[in-house]
Amino acid sequence: MRGECIYLQVMVQMYLKGWDSHTLAEKAQVCYPTLRRKLRGAAPLHLEEARRIQQALNCGLTLDALFALREERHEA
């Protein structure tokens, strides 16, 4: 997945399923360009969209866990 996804667990679950963002968009019934913007944090993610992504991934994670923001790492 090119670009910087701000939701680490979404990326992990996609990887575990062997999915790319096109597959997730199709399964979650979210337009691909819209999904990409939302996963990068360039557009707000609405609750219904988050639920559709959660249902598509079917990973057993809560919305809070699935959509926890990535921690930024800073080199010391």
CYANA upper distance limits for C-alpha pairs under 8 A (distance plus 0.5 A):
  1 MET  CA     20 ASP  CA      6.82
  1 MET  CA     21 SER  CA      6.95
  3 GLY  CA     40 ARG  CA      7.50
  4 GLU  CA     39 LEU  CA      8.48
  4 GLU  CA     40 ARG  CA      6.13
  5 CYS  CA     11 MET  CA      7.76
  5 CYS  CA     39 LEU  CA      5.61
  5 CYS  CA     40 ARG  CA      5.05
  5 CYS  CA     41 GLY  CA      7.97
  6 ILE  CA     39 LEU  CA      6.58
  6 ILE  CA     40 ARG  CA      6.03
  6 ILE  CA     41 GLY  CA      6.88
  6 ILE  CA     69 LEU  CA      6.11
  6 ILE  CA     70 ARG  CA      5.86
  7 TYR  CA     11 MET  CA      7.18
  7 TYR  CA     39 LEU  CA      7.14
  7 TYR  CA     66 LEU  CA      7.71
  7 TYR  CA     67 PHE  CA      5.88
  7 TYR  CA     68 ALA  CA      6.52
  7 TYR  CA     69 LEU  CA      5.62
  7 TYR  CA     70 ARG  CA      6.15
  8 LEU  CA     12 VAL  CA      6.73
  8 LEU  CA     66 LEU  CA      8.35
  8 LEU  CA     67 PHE  CA      8.17
  8 LEU  CA     68 ALA  CA      7.86
  8 LEU  CA     69 LEU  CA      7.40
  8 LEU  CA     70 ARG  CA      6.01
  9 GLN  CA     13 GLN  CA      6.51
  9 GLN  CA     65 ALA  CA      7.85
  9 GLN  CA     66 LEU  CA      5.68
  9 GLN  CA     67 PHE  CA      7.31
  9 GLN  CA     68 ALA  CA      7.92
 10 VAL  CA     14 MET  CA      6.63
 10 VAL  CA     66 LEU  CA      6.45
 10 VAL  CA     67 PHE  CA      7.44
 11 MET  CA     15 TYR  CA      6.62
 12 VAL  CA     16 LEU  CA      6.67
 13 GLN  CA     17 LYS  CA      6.79
 13 GLN  CA     57 LEU  CA      7.30
 13 GLN  CA     59 CYS  CA      7.58
 14 MET  CA     18 GLY  CA      6.56
 14 MET  CA     19 TRP  CA      5.44
 14 MET  CA     20 ASP  CA      7.01
 14 MET  CA     21 SER  CA      8.29
 14 MET  CA     24 LEU  CA      7.98
 14 MET  CA     57 LEU  CA      7.86
 15 TYR  CA     19 TRP  CA      6.54
 15 TYR  CA     20 ASP  CA      8.11
 19 TRP  CA     23 THR  CA      6.17
 19 TRP  CA     24 LEU  CA      7.13
 20 ASP  CA     24 LEU  CA      7.02
 21 SER  CA     25 ALA  CA      6.52
 21 SER  CA     32 TYR  CA      7.81
 21 SER  CA     35 LEU  CA      8.31
 21 SER  CA     36 ARG  CA      7.85
 22 HIS  CA     26 GLU  CA      6.75
 22 HIS  CA     32 TYR  CA      6.56
 23 THR  CA     27 LYS  CA      6.63
 24 LEU  CA     28 ALA  CA      6.36
 24 LEU  CA     53 ILE  CA      7.79
 24 LEU  CA     56 ALA  CA      7.64
 24 LEU  CA     57 LEU  CA      8.20
 25 ALA  CA     29 GLN  CA      6.22
 25 ALA  CA     30 VAL  CA      5.39
 25 ALA  CA     31 CYS  CA      6.54
 25 ALA  CA     32 TYR  CA      5.72
 25 ALA  CA     35 LEU  CA      6.83
 26 GLU  CA     30 VAL  CA      6.99
 26 GLU  CA     31 CYS  CA      8.03
 26 GLU  CA     32 TYR  CA      8.05
 27 LYS  CA     53 ILE  CA      8.38
 27 LYS  CA     56 ALA  CA      6.09
 28 ALA  CA     49 GLU  CA      8.30
 28 ALA  CA     52 ARG  CA      5.57
 28 ALA  CA     53 ILE  CA      5.56
 28 ALA  CA     55 GLN  CA      7.90
 28 ALA  CA     56 ALA  CA      5.75
 29 GLN  CA     52 ARG  CA      7.90
 30 VAL  CA     34 THR  CA      7.40
 30 VAL  CA     35 LEU  CA      6.63
 30 VAL  CA     49 GLU  CA      7.85
 31 CYS  CA     35 LEU  CA      6.61
 32 TYR  CA     36 ARG  CA      6.72
 33 PRO  CA     37 ARG  CA      6.83
 34 THR  CA     38 LYS  CA      6.75
 34 THR  CA     43 ALA  CA      8.46
 35 LEU  CA     39 LEU  CA      6.56
 36 ARG  CA     40 ARG  CA      6.70
 37 ARG  CA     41 GLY  CA      6.72
 37 ARG  CA     42 ALA  CA      5.46
 37 ARG  CA     43 ALA  CA      6.00
 38 LYS  CA     42 ALA  CA      6.27
 38 LYS  CA     43 ALA  CA      5.30
 38 LYS  CA     44 PRO  CA      6.43
 38 LYS  CA     45 LEU  CA      6.04
 39 LEU  CA     45 LEU  CA      8.39
 41 GLY  CA     45 LEU  CA      8.38
 45 LEU  CA     49 GLU  CA      7.08
 45 LEU  CA     50 ALA  CA      7.14
 46 HIS  CA     50 ALA  CA      6.76
 47 LEU  CA     51 ARG  CA      6.65
 48 GLU  CA     52 ARG  CA      6.75
 49 GLU  CA     53 ILE  CA      6.74
 50 ALA  CA     54 GLN  CA      6.57
 50 ALA  CA     63 LEU  CA      7.68
 50 ALA  CA     67 PHE  CA      8.47
 51 ARG  CA     55 GLN  CA      6.52
 51 ARG  CA     63 LEU  CA      7.79
 52 ARG  CA     56 ALA  CA      6.54
 53 ILE  CA     57 LEU  CA      6.64
 54 GLN  CA     58 ASN  CA      6.60
 54 GLN  CA     59 CYS  CA      7.90
 54 GLN  CA     61 LEU  CA      8.21
 54 GLN  CA     62 THR  CA      8.46
 54 GLN  CA     63 LEU  CA      7.41
 54 GLN  CA     66 LEU  CA      7.93
 61 LEU  CA     65 ALA  CA      6.39
 61 LEU  CA     66 LEU  CA      6.26
 62 THR  CA     66 LEU  CA      6.52
 63 LEU  CA     67 PHE  CA      6.33
 64 ASP  CA     68 ALA  CA      6.27
